[in-house]
């Protein structure tokens, strides 16, 4: 477990709610399930509910926003990501944000809130990044009931509905709790109280998650939301929620001070500053990646034999570094070994650092994730085909790189949709 003081998380420890604050960084717009109570289309600065945000940030923008938030509210002790979608439908952005925060603010507690569908492949990553608290939303441990709560779940490119979808989701959620606890992470389970659907079932949820080691449960009354299947479901009052908490409290500790926070919540739980900092968030959302002021002297190339740009960025074990020759033309300066594969977004940050004197890297194919991260670190990443010398002539003359695409029928692979967690 992290050596940080986990008691300073106001959502997990009611006693610190008046002195310790949190910020939710909205870097995860996509979601991998559709709950029948959720609508992320609407944004009102006066509306407090999950899924609502005044803007979406890229990782480098979130790091800048975090700096500004701490200047204005130094009582912030927790940096969390809770949407507006799900962190693990946006793993690259989330892990990169956590990495940047680790560099700038290692003293903060790091927190994630997820539906649990996509978290399993990233358990080691979040543990290594120092995430100390994770919330998993589990509102049913019976697929028959779950089928009434979830419209669909998406596993990779396959969408499942009904009991099958609910069954897959539940399996991932329960495995997530077990895996998180094995890594020493504090786990909270959010359970949405939905009258007529699951209120008679939530104590059973408490029993199941407690047996797996979850630390605390948060029963949240549903908030009817426009244009959802549950828009007309009445919001349960204390007469419904309090007895449920009391009964479930025999099995697991209960959270009683939840504020149903927005995806961009910031400040103390009882004094949210989302409205006051809305302008700051929007200003950070408009920030551009680092611009290279002076042209860098070299270009990196992914190549198999040194003549053609014909290798996938993620498959390259090394990169040739080329520069301009004094007598005209171009010559190879050296060859640099690529960072090890399989370490997620950190791999591309390491590659950018290794190529910090290169204005660009050329490859026959690459995923959107490495391209985004390299360019955020100041290294242009281009997909090109053809002879190295031809490509270098275009890059060094600042010509139109698009003229080099598809000229040789897609050498080395014409298309890549990689996520950045392995090859690209």
Protein Blocks (a to p, Z undefined) as FASTA:
>chain_A
ZZbdfklpmklmmklmmmpccddddfbfbccbdcfkbcfkbccfkbccehiafbdcdfkl
mmmmmmmmmmmmmmbcbdcdebjbdfklmmmlmmmmmmmmmmmmmmbccddddehlmmmm
mmmmmmmnopabdcdddfbfcfklmmmmpmbdcehjaccehjllmmmmmmmmmmmmmmmm
mnopacdddddddehklmmmmmmmmmmmmmnopabdcdddddddehiaklmpccddfklm
mmmmmmmmmmoccdfkbghiafkbgcjfklccklmmmmmmmmmmmpccdddfbacfbdcd
ddfkopaccbdfklpmbdcdddddfkgpjddfbdcddddehiajmlmmmmmmmmmmbfbd
cdfbdcfklmmmmmmnopacdddedjfklmmmmmmnopafklmgokloopaiabdcbehl
mnZZ
